[in-house]
Amino acid sequence: MTEMGNKALDVFGEAVKEQVTYTIESVDKEALGKAAELIQESVKNGGRIHVTGIGKPGHLAGYISSLMASTGTPTYFLHGTEAVHGSSGQLVEGDVVIAISNSGNTDELMATIACVIDNGCKVIGVTGNSSSKLALNSDVCLLADIEKEGGPLNRAPRNSILAEMLVLQMLTVILQADCNVTPEQYVKHHPHGALGKLREGEV
């Protein structure tokens, strides 16, 4: 490894450690609670949950929708751009859409959010910018702000994705705890692989 590469790794490592601590300690638990309640109310009334994003947040949306679905809250991935080309047909009034964007001002995502709202859905925005268009158009805003991305040029989404993931993982923890998912229920959602071997009393 070059000296430059080694130095970049050290800087990145420190930035990540700082970000994890900051996000965990500064997260708005009241907002998390409101987001959980919005989701639970929708599910109770027969609504569904969707997660969307553009670019790297779009990949994160796929992970979060899968995580939520496996831990007791049926959730679907909504393609960030295909939504305005027909995929919003998966939305029905009363659904909740979780939208992820660091800037909160991405044009393509905001077009999707307009479509989501027009279809009668609630929006939970996850963004690093509390004054962004996404934040202002959300029923609940979960702030996932950062000071620096942590890599060369400080441009590629690294810590912003990490912060968004941590905040959303916290939301999934609340939802799973409130659902009181049993080992038997979890195995039904995840029957194969090492996790599928979980049985009552095992951790």
C-alpha positions in Angstrom: 0.0 0.0 0.0 1.3 3.5 -0.8 1.9 6.0 1.9 -0.9 8.1 0.5 -3.3 5.2 0.6 -2.4 4.3 4.1 -2.9 8.0 5.2 -6.3 8.1 3.5 -7.4 5.0 5.4 -6.3 6.5 8.7 -8.3 9.7 8.0 -11.3 7.6 6.9 -11.2 5.5 10.0 -11.2 8.5 12.3 -14.0 10.1 10.4 -16.2 7.0 10.6 -15.6 6.6 14.4 -16.6 10.2 14.9 -19.6 9.8 12.7 -21.0 6.7 14.4 -20.6 8.3 17.9 -22.2 11.6 16.7 -25.2 9.9 15.0 -26.0 7.6 17.9 -25.7 10.4 20.4 -27.5 13.2 18.4 -30.3 11.2 16.8 -33.8 12.8 17.4 -35.5 10.0 19.4 -38.8 11.9 19.4 -38.7 12.1 15.6 -37.9 8.4 15.5 -40.9 7.7 17.7 -43.2 9.7 15.4 -41.9 7.9 12.3 -42.6 4.6 14.0 -46.1 5.6 15.0 -46.8 6.8 11.4 -45.7 3.4 10.1 -47.6 1.5 12.7 -50.8 3.5 12.1 -50.6 2.9 8.3 -50.0 -0.9 8.8 -52.9 -1.1 11.3 -55.2 0.5 8.7 -54.1 -1.8 5.9 -51.5 0.5 4.4 -48.0 -0.5 3.2 -44.5 0.8 3.6 -42.1 1.7 0.8 -38.5 2.9 0.8 -36.9 5.0 -2.0 -33.8 6.9 -2.9 -31.6 8.0 -5.9 -28.1 6.7 -6.5 -26.4 5.3 -3.4 -29.4 6.0 -1.2 -31.4 3.9 -3.6 -29.1 0.9 -2.8 -29.6 1.7 0.9 -33.4 1.8 0.3 -33.2 -1.8 -1.0 -31.4 -3.0 2.1 -33.7 -1.1 4.6 -36.9 -2.4 2.9 -35.5 -6.0 3.1 -34.5 -5.5 6.8 -37.8 -4.1 7.8 -39.7 -6.8 6.0 -37.7 -9.6 7.7 -38.2 -8.0 11.2 -42.0 -7.7 11.2 -43.0 -4.7 9.0 -43.9 -5.7 5.4 -42.0 -3.1 3.3 -41.4 -2.6 -0.4 -38.6 -1.0 -2.5 -39.9 1.9 -4.6 -37.6 2.8 -7.5 -36.6 6.4 -7.2 -37.1 7.3 -10.9 -39.4 4.6 -12.2 -42.0 5.8 -9.7 -42.9 8.7 -12.0 -43.0 6.3 -15.0 -45.6 3.9 -13.6 -44.1 2.3 -10.6 -46.1 4.6 -8.3 -49.0 2.2 -9.1 -47.7 0.2 -6.2 -48.8 3.1 -3.9 -52.3 3.4 -2.4 -53.7 6.1 -0.2 -52.6 5.8 3.3 -49.2 4.1 2.5 -46.0 5.5 4.0 -42.9 6.2 1.9 -39.5 6.6 3.5 -37.3 8.7 1.2 -33.5 8.9 1.6 -31.4 11.8 0.3 -28.3 13.5 1.9 -28.9 16.8 0.2 -32.7 16.5 0.3 -32.9 18.5 -3.0 -32.3 15.9 -5.7 -34.6 16.8 -8.6 -35.4 13.3 -9.5 -36.3 12.3 -6.0 -38.4 15.4 -5.5 -40.4 14.6 -8.6 -41.1 11.2 -7.0 -42.1 12.8 -3.7 -44.6 15.0 -5.5 -46.0 11.8 -7.1 -46.1 10.1 -3.7 -48.0 12.9 -2.0 -50.4 13.2 -5.0 -51.2 9.5 -4.4 -52.2 10.2 -0.9 -49.2 8.8 0.9 -47.3 10.1 4.0 -43.6 10.8 3.7 -40.8 10.1 6.2 -37.7 12.0 4.9 -34.2 10.9 5.9 -31.7 13.7 5.0 -28.6 15.5 6.1 -30.2 18.9 5.4 -33.0 19.9 7.7 -34.0 22.9 5.5 -34.1 20.9 2.3 -37.1 20.4 0.0 -37.4 16.8 1.2 -37.4 17.9 4.9 -40.0 20.5 4.2 -42.2 18.1 2.3 -42.0 15.3 4.9 -44.6 14.4 7.5 -41.6 13.4 9.7 -38.0 14.3 9.0 -35.2 12.1 10.4 -32.0 14.1 10.3 -28.8 12.2 9.4 -26.3 15.0 9.1 -22.6 14.8 8.7 -19.5 17.1 8.8 -17.4 15.2 6.2 -17.7 12.1 4.0 -14.4 10.8 5.1 -12.7 9.9 1.8 -10.5 11.6 -0.7 -12.1 14.7 -2.2 -14.8 14.5 0.5 -17.4 13.9 -2.2 -18.3 10.3 -2.6 -21.1 9.3 -0.2 -19.5 7.4 2.6 -20.4 8.9 6.0 -23.7 10.2 4.7 -24.8 6.7 3.8 -23.5 5.4 7.1 -25.5 8.1 9.0 -28.7 7.4 7.0 -28.2 3.6 7.6 -27.7 4.0 11.3 -30.8 6.3 11.7 -32.9 3.8 9.7 -31.6 0.8 11.6 -32.6 2.5 14.8 -36.1 2.9 13.3 -36.2 -0.8 12.5 -35.1 -1.7 16.0 -38.1 0.3 17.4 -40.5 -1.3 15.0 -39.2 -4.8 15.6 -39.4 -4.4 19.4 -43.0 -3.0 19.2 -44.0 -5.9 16.9 -42.5 -8.3 19.5 -41.2 -10.6 16.8 -40.7 -14.1 18.1 -37.9 -16.5 17.0 -40.6 -18.6 15.3 -41.9 -15.6 13.3 -38.4 -14.5 12.4 -37.6 -18.0 11.0 -40.8 -17.9 8.9 -39.4 -14.7 7.3 -35.9 -16.0 7.0 -36.1 -19.8 6.8 -32.8 -20.5 5.1 -29.1 -19.8 6.0 -27.6 -19.5 9.4 -30.3 -17.1 10.6 -32.9 -19.7 9.6 -31.6 -22.1 12.2 -32.7 -19.8 15.0 -35.2 -21.4 17.4 -36.9 -20.3 20.6 -34.4 -19.6 23.3 -31.5 -19.1 20.9 -29.7 -15.8 20.3 
